[in-house]
Amino acid sequence: MFQNLALSTVLVVKLQQELKKPKTTKIAIEGVDVLTSLGWEKDTTVLIEDGHFVSIKRTVNKDEYQRVQAKGLQMFPGIIDLHGDAFERMICPRPGVNIPLPMAMVENDRNLLAAGITTYFCSITDSYEPGLRSRETARNLIDFIWGEGQYILSCNHLIHIRHELSNTKGHEELCSWLEKKRIHFLSINDHLPPIEDRYKWRRHISSLRQRVTLSNQEIIDMLMELQEHRQEGSLQVEQLVELAHIYNIPVASHDDDSEEKVALSHRRRMAIAEFPANVNLAAKERHFGASVLMGAPNLLRGGSHIGWMSVVEAVKNGVLDCLCSDYHYPSLFHAPFKLDSEGLMPLEKAWEFVSSRPAAAIGLGRQKGQIAPGFDADFLLIHPNNSLHSSIASVYIGGKEVARYA
């Protein structure tokens, strides 16, 4: 009896091992117009195996493939969003009102797919603020994305920590996140306004009121106390940046608005410059090797909401490398179509701002952002010539259809 039981156990284990083995999946997308790095391939077939592009050919043997008819549709590389924090409004739709994290992030995931975003750097602010942008919320988000989120979120989620310089508490924990590579992207922010700058002071207090339930006096007291932590915060940032370089984690500057800040970013070997203030500073950032990242809402709105450089200015002066959703996901999908419709550049080149260029800037240029053999099969099927430029028919991630729209 024991011998039979042992044999049965071995068979069960072998069966479990077989079930865990990834099944080979082969998909052929037929009759589609494909946007490649060399331009359009019309009415062709794209072969996908085990989540990767295999070939783009008009005539291929498709006998072993599941065939998907896509005649009349266009295939675009999936959108890569390096900086998006609209998830905050899902978690906290009103100051002090919080939605359970799994529910909020699943709904946010659906919004990402609807905007064509297939790789998302969840931009989590590690701030001195209580509540939504606190270290506790950052920790909970990281734990969720690395844990339960891997099973219930469809979009590729990566961690972008936006560390506030004046948040000096829990420095060791932040260092450990870098050392354990729980963070994929680090940006250094300094939104604490100098006491003498009354305009920035009023703006920051107004911004805080939208997220925290503190009284005006409590906000002022908090900001005054934080002024004493700037020097300590600067020393901590130097250590964080050095750790990020040691562990090959890309680092970004944020809101550089002076030549001194650009020089500091250069010394810190920043890979990305988020939202530089003007054309001259953006040009210097690029000269020092950083990729300039700007928000797509800036383009859709017609300019920066704080009066800084517009995306149109950046494009005309050749100082733009990537676009991100910033605070509004749909803008990132529509931005390349707007650049095309306004005659600033052809759609084929404009789409690079949301796909291959951000992939290259963040170190994923050999894996994502293009429809080419060997790349991850993250792509959109789009209905051309609709009233809002185009509309998404399907979203595929890793060769699997994760969303379909009428």
KEROSE-60512 format. One record per residue (C-alpha): residue number from 1; residue in three letters; x, y, z negated. Coordinates in steps of 0.05 Angstrom, whole numbers, plus 5000, padded with zeros to 4 digits. Example, Ala and Ser with C-alpha at 12.3 -4.5 7.8 and 13.67 -1.06 7.14 Angstrom:
PT   fivo   volo     px     py     pz
PT      1    ala   5246   4910   4844
PT      2    ser   5273   4979   4857
END
This chain:
PT   fivo   volo     px     py     pz
PT      1    met   5000   5000   5000
PT      2    phe   5056   5048   4981
PT      3    gln   5090   5034   5047
PT      4    asn   5026   5052   5085
PT      5    leu   5018   5115   5043
PT      6    ala   5089   5136   5058
PT      7    leu   5079   5123   5132
PT      8    ser   5015   5164   5131
PT      9    thr   5051   5221   5097
PT     10    val   5106   5221   5150
PT     11    leu   5053   5223   5205
PT     12    val   5017   5281   5172
PT     13    val   5083   5320   5166
PT     14    lys   5100   5307   5239
PT     15    leu   5030   5329   5259
PT     16    gln   5037   5393   5219
PT     17    gln   5104   5407   5251
PT     18    glu   5075   5397   5321
PT     19    leu   5017   5444   5305
PT     20    lys   5066   5497   5282
PT     21    lys   5106   5494   5347
PT     22    pro   5089   5553   5392
PT     23    lys   5046   5531   5451
PT     24    thr   5071   5550   5520
PT     25    thr   5024   5601   5550
PT     26    lys   5027   5620   5623
PT     27    ile   4985   5677   5652
PT     28    ala   4982   5705   5722
PT     29    ile   4953   5775   5730
PT     30    glu   4931   5777   5803
PT     31    gly   4919   5833   5853
PT     32    val   4941   5888   5806
PT     33    asp   4978   5953   5821
PT     34    val   5039   5953   5774
PT     35    leu   5078   6013   5749
PT     36    thr   5151   5991   5747
PT     37    ser   5214   6030   5733
PT     38    leu   5223   6035   5809
PT     39    gly   5152   6059   5823
PT     40    trp   5087   6025   5842
PT     41    glu   5082   5952   5865
PT     42    lys   5015   5948   5899
PT     43    asp   4967   5889   5900
PT     44    thr   5016   5841   5868
PT     45    thr   5018   5785   5817
PT     46    val   5052   5789   5749
PT     47    leu   5073   5724   5716
PT     48    ile   5077   5720   5640
PT     49    glu   5104   5663   5599
PT     50    asp   5105   5659   5523
PT     51    gly   5093   5733   5514
PT     52    his   5146   5758   5564
PT     53    phe   5144   5782   5636
PT     54    val   5174   5731   5684
PT     55    ser   5165   5760   5753
PT     56    ile   5128   5811   5796
PT     57    lys   5115   5781   5865
PT     58    arg   5061   5783   5918
PT     59    thr   5066   5709   5934
PT     60    val   5081   5659   5878
PT     61    asn   5060   5589   5857
PT     62    lys   5007   5600   5804
PT     63    asp   4983   5528   5795
PT     64    glu   5006   5523   5722
PT     65    tyr   4981   5592   5703
PT     66    gln   4916   5618   5674
PT     67    arg   4894   5666   5727
PT     68    val   4867   5735   5712
PT     69    gln   4835   5775   5769
PT     70    ala   4856   5848   5765
PT     71    lys   4841   5873   5835
PT     72    gly   4829   5948   5835
PT     73    leu   4863   5957   5767
PT     74    gln   4929   5989   5749
PT     75    met   4980   5959   5701
PT     76    phe   5019   6007   5657
PT     77    pro   5072   5991   5604
PT     78    gly   5042   5994   5534
PT     79    ile   5050   6059   5496
PT     80    ile   5104   6065   5442
PT     81    asp   5087   6115   5388
PT     82    leu   5147   6135   5346
PT     83    his   5110   6184   5301
PT     84    gly   5036   6178   5283
PT     85    asp   5003   6193   5217
PT     86    ala   4929   6195   5236
PT     87    phe   4921   6132   5193
PT     88    glu   4921   6179   5133
PT     89    arg   4850   6202   5150
PT     90    met   4828   6129   5151
PT     91    ile   4855   6118   5081
PT     92    cys   4834   6185   5051
PT     93    pro   4779   6218   5092
PT     94    arg   4770   6271   5038
PT     95    pro   4816   6295   4982
PT     96    gly   4811   6244   4925
PT     97    val   4767   6197   4966
PT     98    asn   4803   6132   4982
PT     99    ile   4781   6074   5027
PT    100    pro   4808   6004   5011
PT    101    leu   4875   5998   5047
PT    102    pro   4862   5934   5088
PT    103    met   4795   5962   5114
PT    104    ala   4827   6029   5131
PT    105    met   4886   5998   5168
PT    106    val   4844   5950   5208
PT    107    glu   4800   6007   5232
PT    108    asn   4863   6047   5248
PT    109    asp   4890   5987   5287
PT    110    arg   4828   5989   5331
PT    111    asn   4839   6063   5343
PT    112    leu   4910   6050   5364
PT    113    leu   4889   5998   5415
PT    114    ala   4835   6043   5442
PT    115    ala   4889   6095   5455
PT    116    gly   4933   6044   5491
PT    117    ile   4985   6043   5436
PT    118    thr   5018   5974   5432
PT    119    thr   5079   5990   5388
PT    120    tyr   5066   6036   5330
PT    121    phe   5115   6067   5281
PT    122    cys   5069   6079   5222
PT    123    ser   5094   6147   5197
PT    124    ile   5090   6142   5122
PT    125    thr   5107   6205   5083
PT    126    asp   5149   6192   5022
PT    127    ser   5133   6257   4986
PT    128    tyr   5131   6292   4919
PT    129    glu   5055   6298   4927
PT    130    pro   5008   6255   4885
PT    131    gly   4959   6210   4920
PT    132    leu   4960   6199   4995
PT    133    arg   5033   6217   5007
PT    134    ser   5061   6190   4942
PT    135    arg   5114   6136   4934
PT    136    glu   5060   6089   4908
PT    137    thr   5020   6096   4972
PT    138    ala   5083   6086   5014
PT    139    arg   5099   6023   4975
PT    140    asn   5029   5996   4984
PT    141    leu   5030   6009   5059
PT    142    ile   5097   5976   5068
PT    143    asp   5076   5915   5028
PT    144    phe   5011   5910   5068
PT    145    ile   5045   5917   5137
PT    146    trp   5099   5866   5119
PT    147    gly   5048   5820   5087
PT    148    glu   4974   5813   5102
PT    149    gly   4979   5862   5160
PT    150    gln   5021   5814   5201
PT    151    tyr   4960   5768   5206
PT    152    ile   4903   5818   5214
PT    153    leu   4933   5876   5255
PT    154    ser   4939   5868   5330
PT    155    cys   4984   5927   5347
PT    156    asn   5059   5918   5334
PT    157    his   5068   5956   5269
PT    158    leu   5137   5983   5248
PT    159    ile   5154   6027   5189
PT    160    his   5174   6100   5197
PT    161    ile   5189   6133   5130
PT    162    arg   5185   6208   5130
PT    163    his   5226   6224   5068
PT    164    glu   5217   6291   5035
PT    165    leu   5284   6320   5012
PT    166    ser   5256   6346   4946
PT    167    asn   5226   6278   4927
PT    168    thr   5284   6255   4883
PT    169    lys   5247   6204   4841
PT    170    gly   5256   6130   4856
PT    171    his   5318   6140   4899
PT    172    glu   5344   6070   4885
PT    173    glu   5279   6039   4910
PT    174    leu   5284   6078   4976
PT    175    cys   5357   6056   4983
PT    176    ser   5336   5983   4972
PT    177    trp   5283   5989   5028
PT    178    leu   5338   6010   5076
PT    179    glu   5386   5955   5052
PT    180    lys   5332   5902   5059
PT    181    lys   5311   5931   5127
PT    182    arg   5239   5940   5106
PT    183    ile   5243   6007   5142
PT    184    his   5253   6011   5218
PT    185    phe   5260   6087   5225
PT    186    leu   5278   6143   5176
PT    187    ser   5265   6217   5185
PT    188    ile   5287   6272   5138
PT    189    asn   5235   6324   5123
PT    190    asp   5238   6387   5081
PT    191    his   5169   6418   5077
PT    192    leu   5180   6451   5010
PT    193    pro   5177   6526   5026
PT    194    pro   5230   6573   4999
PT    195    ile   5201   6618   4945
PT    196    glu   5217   6681   4984
PT    197    asp   5179   6659   5047
PT    198    arg   5108   6678   5029
PT    199    tyr   5079   6657   5097
PT    200    lys   5106   6585   5092
PT    201    trp   5086   6584   5019
PT    202    arg   5013   6600   5035
PT    203    arg   5013   6551   5093
PT    204    his   5040   6494   5051
PT    205    ile   4990   6506   4995
PT    206    ser   4934   6506   5046
PT    207    ser   4960   6440   5074
PT    208    leu   4964   6409   5004
PT    209    arg   4892   6427   4989
PT    210    gln   4870   6381   5045
PT    211    arg   4903   6321   5011
PT    212    val   4905   6331   4936
PT    213    thr   4854   6348   4882
PT    214    leu   4901   6393   4842
PT    215    ser   4881   6464   4824
PT    216    asn   4917   6523   4856
PT    217    gln   4957   6534   4792
PT    218    glu   4976   6461   4787
PT    219    ile   5001   6462   4859
PT    220    ile   5042   6526   4847
PT    221    asp   5072   6496   4783
PT    222    met   5091   6432   4820
PT    223    leu   5124   6470   4877
PT    224    met   5162   6516   4830
PT    225    glu   5189   6456   4791
PT    226    leu   5210   6422   4856
PT    227    gln   5254   6481   4875
PT    228    glu   5303   6457   4822
PT    229    his   5312   6390   4857
PT    230    arg   5337   6414   4925
PT    231    gln   5411   6404   4911
PT    232    glu   5400   6334   4882
PT    233    gly   5354   6318   4940
PT    234    ser   5407   6340   4991
PT    235    leu   5459   6294   4959
PT    236    gln   5410   6236   4960
PT    237    val   5394   6249   5033
PT    238    glu   5468   6242   5051
PT    239    gln   5468   6174   5019
PT    240    leu   5404   6153   5054
PT    241    val   5430   6174   5122
PT    242    glu   5495   6137   5111
PT    243    leu   5457   6074   5090
PT    244    ala   5413   6079   5151
PT    245    his   5475   6082   5196
PT    246    ile   5506   6022   5161
PT    247    tyr   5443   5980   5173
PT    248    asn   5431   6007   5244
PT    249    ile   5366   6042   5226
PT    250    pro   5353   6103   5272
PT    251    val   5349   6170   5236
PT    252    ala   5313   6233   5257
PT    253    ser   5314   6306   5238
PT    254    his   5248   6342   5231
PT    255    asp   5228   6413   5249
PT    256    asp   5298   6441   5260
PT    257    asp   5288   6516   5267
PT    258    ser   5359   6544   5263
PT    259    glu   5428   6531   5292
PT    260    glu   5452   6513   5222
PT    261    lys   5400   6457   5217
PT    262    val   5417   6431   5286
PT    263    ala   5491   6430   5267
PT    264    leu   5473   6392   5203
PT    265    ser   5432   6342   5244
PT    266    his   5492   6333   5290
PT    267    arg   5538   6319   5231
PT    268    arg   5488   6268   5205
PT    269    arg   5487   6234   5274
PT    270    met   5412   6239   5283
PT    271    ala   5386   6196   5340
PT    272    ile   5321   6235   5347
PT    273    ala   5302   6308   5338
PT    274    glu   5228   6314   5319
PT    275    phe   5195   6379   5339
PT    276    pro   5253   6429   5347
PT    277    ala   5229   6500   5344
PT    278    asn   5250   6527   5412
PT    279    val   5282   6510   5479
PT    280    asn   5353   6532   5459
PT    281    leu   5353   6489   5396
PT    282    ala   5324   6430   5434
PT    283    ala   5379   6436   5486
PT    284    lys   5432   6436   5432
PT    285    glu   5400   6374   5400
PT    286    arg   5404   6338   5467
PT    287    his   5475   6362   5479
PT    288    phe   5494   6328   5413
PT    289    gly   5462   6263   5436
PT    290    ala   5394   6265   5402
PT    291    ser   5328   6250   5439
PT    292    val   5277   6306   5432
PT    293    leu   5209   6282   5408
PT    294    met   5146   6325   5412
PT    295    gly   5073   6316   5398
PT    296    ala   5023   6300   5453
PT    297    pro   4969   6343   5419
PT    298    asn   5014   6402   5433
PT    299    leu   5005   6389   5508
PT    300    leu   4931   6374   5505
PT    301    arg   4916   6436   5463
PT    302    gly   4960   6482   5506
PT    303    gly   5013   6496   5454
PT    304    ser   5041   6486   5385
PT    305    his   4992   6497   5328
PT    306    ile   5046   6535   5290
PT    307    gly   5071   6577   5349
PT    308    trp   5134   6538   5365
PT    309    met   5158   6511   5432
PT    310    ser   5103   6481   5476
PT    311    val   5110   6415   5512
PT    312    val   5101   6452   5578
PT    313    glu   5161   6497   5561
PT    314    ala   5202   6436   5541
PT    315    val   5185   6400   5607
PT    316    lys   5199   6460   5650
PT    317    asn   5266   6470   5616
PT    318    gly   5285   6396   5618
PT    319    val   5292   6388   5542
PT    320    leu   5237   6336   5529
PT    321    asp   5252   6262   5521
PT    322    cys   5192   6230   5486
PT    323    leu   5121   6244   5465
PT    324    cys   5085   6217   5403
PT    325    ser   5014   6219   5378
PT    326    asp   5033   6261   5317
PT    327    tyr   4964   6269   5285
PT    328    his   4918   6247   5343
PT    329    tyr   4925   6180   5378
PT    330    pro   4884   6192   5442
PT    331    ser   4927   6252   5461
PT    332    leu   4986   6205   5474
PT    333    phe   4947   6166   5526
PT    334    his   4921   6227   5562
PT    335    ala   4986   6268   5561
PT    336    pro   5020   6236   5622
PT    337    phe   4957   6245   5663
PT    338    lys   4955   6319   5644
PT    339    leu   5028   6328   5663
PT    340    asp   5011   6298   5731
PT    341    ser   4946   6337   5741
PT    342    glu   4979   6403   5725
PT    343    gly   5035   6389   5775
PT    344    leu   5090   6387   5723
PT    345    met   5113   6317   5745
PT    346    pro   5086   6254   5778
PT    347    leu   5048   6206   5734
PT    348    glu   5101   6152   5746
PT    349    lys   5154   6196   5713
PT    350    ala   5108   6225   5660
PT    351    trp   5090   6155   5635
PT    352    glu   5163   6145   5616
PT    353    phe   5153   6197   5560
PT    354    val   5106   6147   5525
PT    355    ser   5139   6081   5543
PT    356    ser   5211   6070   5566
PT    357    arg   5240   6134   5537
PT    358    pro   5215   6125   5466
PT    359    ala   5236   6052   5470
PT    360    ala   5307   6073   5489
PT    361    ala   5309   6128   5436
PT    362    ile   5292   6080   5380
PT    363    gly   5336   6023   5403
PT    364    leu   5283   5978   5436
PT    365    gly   5302   5996   5508
PT    366    arg   5319   5924   5527
PT    367    gln   5256   5895   5497
PT    368    lys   5197   5943   5507
PT    369    gly   5172   6000   5549
PT    370    gln   5178   5969   5619
PT    371    ile   5142   5918   5662
PT    372    ala   5202   5876   5683
PT    373    pro   5227   5805   5675
PT    374    gly   5249   5790   5604
PT    375    phe   5211   5847   5571
PT    376    asp   5155   5837   5521
PT    377    ala   5089   5832   5558
PT    378    asp   5056   5892   5525
PT    379    phe   5014   5928   5577
PT    380    leu   4949   5963   5594
PT    381    leu   4901   5948   5651
PT    382    ile   4869   6014   5672
PT    383    his   4810   6035   5716
PT    384    pro   4838   6090   5761
PT    385    asn   4802   6154   5783
PT    386    asn   4753   6163   5726
PT    387    ser   4729   6229   5699
PT    388    leu   4780   6230   5641
PT    389    his   4837   6214   5688
PT    390    ser   4833   6139   5675
PT    391    ser   4802   6091   5625
PT    392    ile   4830   6028   5593
PT    393    ala   4800   5962   5614
PT    394    ser   4844   5916   5572
PT    395    val   4903   5918   5524
PT    396    tyr   4953   5861   5522
PT    397    ile   5007   5851   5469
PT    398    gly   5057   5795   5476
PT    399    gly   5018   5769   5536
PT    400    lys   4954   5763   5495
PT    401    glu   4892   5804   5509
PT    402    val   4876   5840   5443
PT    403    ala   4823   5889   5466
PT    404    arg   4775   5895   5525
PT    405    tyr   4730   5954   5543
PT    406    ala   4671   5962   5590
END
